Amino acid sequence: MAQSTAEAVENEWGEALYALLRKGGVTQYAFVPDTGLRVLISRCLADPEVTTISLTTEEEGVAMLAGADMGGARGVLLMQSSGVGNCINMLSLTKGARFPLLMIVSMRGDFGEANPWQYAMGQAVETVLEAMDVICVRAERPEDVVPTTEAALAMAFQAGHAVAIILGQRLLGAKQY
């Protein structure tokens, strides 16, 4: 079956994102399964040189990445915007322990969302993250993915900040119901 143009674009930016993460030394990938990040998650799972951990809840990933940093590794937490709410208390760990944290958040409750249940957390994501001293950088178009990821890698792993790459629904596409 031929790939649609949207799928081809998603594969292209997903592959570019994974390549940048690997080039940036990211070897640990914590995730809750998410269709918005399917290309990235598939690449992680297929790469024998990285460690992937499928989480039962997103906040486990914050603790896992604290441990990764303590062990000298770089990691990333992959989640949907609704999972941000699960991480609020655990994000305080980044302040006390002072470790870099990189998250990639696929948005729901954003541009073109048809599911009313996604709006509450979707609209609060950046406010909640910023309240916990997480720097948010957004990618809305395929051409935003590479420079946004490069910036986030530097902000997290060179400057030592907690950073969330927010992949907007203009990039991901709104799910149809």
C-alpha positions as a printed NumPy array, in Angstrom:
array([[  0.   ,   0.   ,   0.   ],
       [  1.368,   3.409,  -0.988],
       [  2.219,   5.877,   1.738],
       [  0.15 ,   9.066,   1.909],
       [  1.889,  12.425,   1.674],
       [  1.136,  13.083,   5.358],
       [  2.686,   9.732,   6.344],
       [  5.754,  10.431,   4.221],
       [  6.223,  13.834,   5.88 ],
       [  5.729,  12.293,   9.33 ],
       [  8.298,   9.606,   8.55 ],
       [ 10.724,  12.251,   7.327],
       [ 10.565,  14.483,  10.408],
       [ 10.35 ,  11.459,  12.722],
       [ 13.529,  10.003,  11.217],
       [ 15.274,  13.396,  11.392],
       [ 14.246,  13.772,  15.032],
       [ 15.581,  10.325,  15.926],
       [ 18.853,  10.958,  14.086],
       [ 19.366,  14.216,  16.002],
       [ 18.65 ,  12.569,  19.341],
       [ 21.184,   9.835,  18.591],
       [ 23.737,  12.386,  17.336],
       [ 23.131,  14.263,  20.609],
       [ 24.087,  11.165,  22.587],
       [ 20.603,  10.135,  23.718],
       [ 20.683,   6.412,  24.492],
       [ 17.718,   5.961,  26.843],
       [ 14.129,   6.373,  25.685],
       [ 11.265,   6.251,  28.179],
       [  7.775,   6.333,  26.702],
       [  4.106,   5.668,  27.087],
       [  2.879,   4.36 ,  23.71 ],
       [  1.486,   7.181,  21.565],
       [  0.444,   7.267,  17.913],
       [  1.672,  10.861,  17.551],
       [  5.2  ,   9.627,  18.262],
       [  4.917,   6.259,  16.499],
       [  7.795,   6.805,  14.074],
       [ 10.148,   7.907,  16.843],
       [  9.088,   5.072,  19.156],
       [  9.451,   2.512,  16.345],
       [ 12.993,   3.739,  15.637],
       [ 13.914,   3.474,  19.327],
       [ 12.566,  -0.051,  19.575],
       [ 14.408,  -1.14 ,  16.425],
       [ 17.8  ,   0.241,  17.501],
       [ 19.822,  -2.373,  19.431],
       [ 22.236,   0.317,  20.645],
       [ 19.684,   2.132,  22.808],
       [ 17.639,   1.264,  25.857],
       [ 13.869,   1.658,  25.588],
       [ 11.505,   1.503,  28.53 ],
       [  7.75 ,   1.333,  28.048],
       [  6.294,   3.078,  31.09 ],
       [  3.029,   2.429,  32.891],
       [  2.732,   6.144,  33.666],
       [  4.705,   9.172,  32.491],
       [  6.118,  10.315,  35.837],
       [  8.149,   7.095,  36.031],
       [ 10.146,   8.503,  33.127],
       [ 11.25 ,  11.565,  35.093],
       [ 12.785,   9.334,  37.785],
       [ 14.285,   7.031,  35.154],
       [ 15.998,   9.96 ,  33.439],
       [ 17.354,  11.206,  36.781],
       [ 18.978,   7.8  ,  37.148],
       [ 20.243,   7.906,  33.576],
       [ 21.957,  11.229,  34.277],
       [ 23.47 ,   9.891,  37.502],
       [ 24.867,   6.992,  35.463],
       [ 26.33 ,   9.296,  32.817],
       [ 23.714,   8.597,  30.128],
       [ 21.377,  10.908,  28.244],
       [ 17.71 ,  10.104,  27.921],
       [ 14.404,  11.471,  26.703],
       [ 10.835,  11.103,  27.933],
       [  8.26 ,  10.668,  25.138],
       [  4.608,  11.305,  25.946],
       [  1.288,  12.733,  24.836],
       [  0.157,  16.057,  26.277],
       [ -2.353,  14.341,  28.574],
       [  0.584,  12.656,  30.333],
       [  2.081,  15.974,  31.392],
       [ -0.509,  16.186,  34.164],
       [  0.801,  12.913,  35.587],
       [  4.317,  14.378,  35.888],
       [  3.667,  17.568,  37.848],
       [  4.844,  16.407,  41.282],
       [  7.781,  14.416,  39.917],
       [  9.025,  17.429,  37.925],
       [ 10.032,  18.995,  41.242],
       [ 12.832,  16.408,  41.246],
       [ 14.637,  18.353,  38.501],
       [ 14.915,  21.373,  40.8  ],
       [ 16.204,  19.489,  43.824],
       [ 18.475,  17.044,  42.021],
       [ 19.563,  19.537,  39.342],
       [ 19.705,  17.202,  36.375],
       [ 18.933,  17.847,  32.711],
       [ 15.573,  16.596,  31.489],
       [ 14.49 ,  16.349,  27.861],
       [ 10.868,  15.589,  27.051],
       [  9.065,  15.324,  23.736],
       [  5.341,  15.995,  24.054],
       [  2.865,  15.221,  21.269],
       [ -0.051,  17.624,  21.547],
       [ -3.754,  16.927,  21.808],
       [ -6.404,  19.554,  22.55 ],
       [ -4.683,  21.803,  20.057],
       [ -5.253,  22.858,  16.434],
       [ -8.175,  20.954,  14.903],
       [ -8.851,  18.691,  17.91 ],
       [-12.236,  16.957,  17.668],
       [-12.186,  15.162,  21.032],
       [-13.494,  17.539,  23.733],
       [-11.835,  15.506,  26.506],
       [ -8.38 ,  16.412,  25.204],
       [ -8.784,  20.177,  25.647],
       [ -8.377,  20.557,  29.415],
       [ -4.834,  19.217,  29.66 ],
       [ -3.935,  20.163,  26.104],
       [ -4.56 ,  23.819,  26.805],
       [ -2.681,  23.677,  30.133],
       [  0.465,  21.844,  28.997],
       [  2.803,  24.791,  28.532],
       [  1.503,  26.664,  31.581],
       [  1.955,  23.583,  33.781],
       [  5.432,  22.832,  32.451],
       [  6.578,  26.44 ,  32.775],
       [  5.244,  26.559,  36.362],
       [  7.623,  23.66 ,  37.084],
       [ 10.556,  25.548,  35.46 ],
       [ 10.508,  23.474,  32.285],
       [ 11.434,  25.461,  29.182],
       [  8.996,  24.804,  26.313],
       [  9.996,  24.98 ,  22.652],
       [  7.429,  24.288,  19.915],
       [  7.562,  22.637,  16.517],
       [  4.484,  23.328,  14.384],
       [  5.805,  22.469,  10.916],
       [  8.119,  19.731,   9.609],
       [ 10.849,  22.309,   9.   ],
       [ 10.665,  23.334,  12.7  ],
       [ 11.596,  19.868,  14.001],
       [ 15.353,  19.927,  13.359],
       [ 16.177,  23.435,  14.684],
       [ 13.819,  23.01 ,  17.646],
       [ 15.436,  19.682,  18.57 ],
       [ 18.953,  21.074,  18.167],
       [ 18.043,  23.964,  20.486],
       [ 16.426,  21.643,  23.049],
       [ 19.419,  19.283,  23.088],
       [ 21.755,  22.204,  23.845],
       [ 19.408,  23.656,  26.468],
       [ 19.019,  20.308,  28.24 ],
       [ 22.405,  18.643,  27.968],
       [ 24.799,  21.582,  27.718],
       [ 22.996,  24.172,  29.863],
       [ 21.45 ,  21.596,  32.215],
       [ 17.804,  22.668,  32.012],
       [ 14.526,  20.78 ,  31.919],
       [ 13.194,  21.248,  28.38 ],
       [ 10.069,  20.067,  26.599],
       [  9.816,  19.913,  22.829],
       [  6.12 ,  20.468,  22.114],
       [  5.034,  18.874,  18.835],
       [  1.884,  20.781,  17.891],
       [ -1.124,  19.338,  16.119],
       [ -0.374,  21.415,  13.021],
       [  2.669,  19.15 ,  12.706],
       [  1.095,  15.908,  13.934],
       [ -2.326,  16.353,  12.388],
       [ -5.557,  16.198,  14.352],
       [ -6.987,  12.739,  14.88 ],
       [-10.327,  12.128,  13.229],
       [-13.195,  10.461,  15.082]])
